Structure formats: C-alpha cells, structure tokens
Amino acid sequence: MALNRARWTDEVAGKVRWLRPDFQTSRAVAATGPAQTTLDVAAGTDTTARQPWPKTLPEQVQAVRAALAELDPAPSVEAIAARFKNAKRDRVAEILQAMALMG
C-alpha cells in the first residue's frame, strides 16, 4: 500500500512511471483535458469544484456509482473520495465493498 500511495503521489505531481511508454503516453495525452481533476498534494485539495457528499446512504451509493462510471476502470478509494466534499475514505470504502459483494 505504501508503494501505491507513493505512485499516486508521483502521478498527482505529474511524474508518471510508464510500463509501456510508447503506448501509454499517447493515450494519456489524448485523455488529458480540462475535465480532469488535478490535486494539490501539499494542500490536500483539488483545483476543480467538488460535489457535496450526499447525506443519505442511497444517495451516497448513487454518487459513488456515478464516479465509478466517470473514472478509470479501477480507481482508488482516494480518487473517488477526492471527487466529493467531506467524503470520508472509510465510508467510500464500505460502499465499494458492498457494491462488490452485490456484483
């Protein structure tokens, strides 16, 4: 987990360690645009407007599901939680676990 956190911190800072640079960099350049959320690691906040975290469980599940549809195929709990104001990482992880159990 420490390595994943270090890689995530590097990627947020703009330093990406590619496994297949010729293939991956061309795809990354095509995907880069103003719609992407960038994080300020030092401040722990993102530079785009984040959505408020819903108050009820059904709304939270819907919000996490919508975030999953918009993010990469296997986003981290931190990436999902970062899309919302006041979202607790533990709560997002619980919702993801429940969704995985339900298929």
Residue pairs with C-beta under 8 A, 6 or more apart in sequence:
4 76
7 17
8 76
8 78
9 41
10 16
10 17
12 38
12 39
12 41
13 41
16 28
18 24
18 25
37 46
37 47
37 48
37 82
37 83
38 46
38 47
38 48
39 45
39 46
39 47
39 82
40 46
40 47
46 82
50 82
50 83
50 84
50 85
51 63
51 83
51 84
51 85
52 84
52 85
52 86
53 60
53 63
53 84
53 85
53 86
53 87
54 60
54 62
54 63
60 91
60 95
61 95
61 98
61 99
63 84
64 80
64 92
64 95
64 96
64 99
65 99
67 75
67 80
67 83
67 84
68 75
68 80
71 79
71 80
72 79
77 89
77 92
77 93
77 96
78 89
80 87
80 92
80 96
81 87
81 88
81 89
81 92
